[in-house]
């Protein structure tokens, strides 16, 4: 199975877009610690929400869920699902 030119173009576009965003944001974030850690407190609520959701898809989350189910059987999923409620409250 080989990739087509369109596949390579999409991959290249993704890398260029990601690198561009990183360069633009790095210039802004270097001003002071408030910009670096809190984005100057100007980040919209929906972007913060996406950031929180994206964090749950990190590499350690599947390991956590697997371990919860291994230790507590399927009932261990309640611990994981409770994160939804507590995350919304915070």
JODA-V133252 format. One record per residue. N is the residue number from 1. NEAR is the number of other C-alpha atoms within 10 Angstrom. Layout:
# JODA-V133252
n:near
N:NEAR
N:NEAR
This chain:
# JODA-V133252
n:near
1:3
2:5
3:7
4:8
5:9
6:9
7:11
8:11
9:11
10:11
11:12
12:12
13:12
14:12
15:12
16:12
17:12
18:11
19:12
20:12
21:11
22:11
23:11
24:10
25:14
26:13
27:9
28:13
29:16
30:11
31:11
32:11
33:11
34:12
35:16
36:14
37:10
38:11
39:14
40:14
41:9
42:8
43:10
44:8
45:9
46:9
47:10
48:11
49:12
50:10
51:11
52:12
53:13
54:10
55:12
56:11
57:10
58:10
59:9
60:10
61:13
62:12
63:10
64:12
65:15
66:14
67:13
68:18
69:16
70:12
71:11
72:12
73:11
74:11
75:12
76:16
77:14
78:12
79:13
80:15
81:10
82:10
83:11
84:11
85:10
86:9
87:10
88:8
89:7
90:5
